[in-house]
């Protein structure tokens, strides 16, 4: 899909769709390190201590979290908005 990475009024940086996307279409793969909850908790604390303002962790299931904070792609900047195409 055609996407644009830019500043967002909602949360610092965002990833915006530049074309319509159907509910069942793939947009982008969320890339990062697969970790467990105990590691996610430790990293979240470490990121805070290092002054990293935002961490980007996505829960896949009960046992798996993908941490894209330091080694992810633009998918980590996807959020949602009730206002279509809001920047």
N, C-alpha and C positions, 0 to 999 in steps of 0.2 A: 504494500500500500504506500501511497505518497504521504509522507509525514514531514512535519516541520518542527524543529527543536528551537525554542526561543523562550524569552522571559514570559512569565505568567503572572497575572494579577492575583491568582489564587494561591500559588505556592512556589515562589521564586522561579524555578524553571519548569517547563512543561513540554510535552510532546503533543502536537496537534495534527489531526487528520486534515489532509488537503483535498480529500475526495470522500464521497459518501461510503460508509462501511455498513454492510448488512450484519445483522445479529449473529449469523453463523460463519462469518468470514474471519480468517486468520489475519491479524494485523502485524504482529512482530513477536518473535520468540523472546521470552524473558531469560536472559543469560546471566549466570553468576556461579558462585560456589554452593553446592548442596551441603547443608550443615544441619545438625540436630539442634533442638531447643537450648540445651545447656551451652553449646558453643555460641548460639545467637545471643543469649543473655550476656555472656562474657564479652562478645564483640561490641554489643550495644554500649556497655559500660566503657570499654576501651575507646570507642569512637567518641563518646562524650568527653572522656578525659583528654583526648587528642584535639578537641575543639571542632570536630566534624559536626556541623549543624544538622545535617539530615543523613540518616542511614536508610538504605533501600533494601529491605528484606521482604520477601513474599512467601507466605506460607502455602505450600503445595498440599500437604495433608498433615495428619497428626504428628508424624515423625520427621518431616522434611521441610526445610526452609531454604530458599535460594537467597543468598546474600550477594547483591549486585553493587554494594556500596563502593568497592574499590576495583572491581573487575567485571563490571556489567556493561551493558550496551544502552542505547537510548530508551529501551523499553522501561527502564527504571523510572523514567520521568512521566510515564502514563499515569494519569489520575482520571477523575471523572468530574463532570460539571453538569448541573441541571440546565445550564444555558449553553445550547449548542454553539460550538466554535468560539467559546469565550476565551479570551487571552488575558 
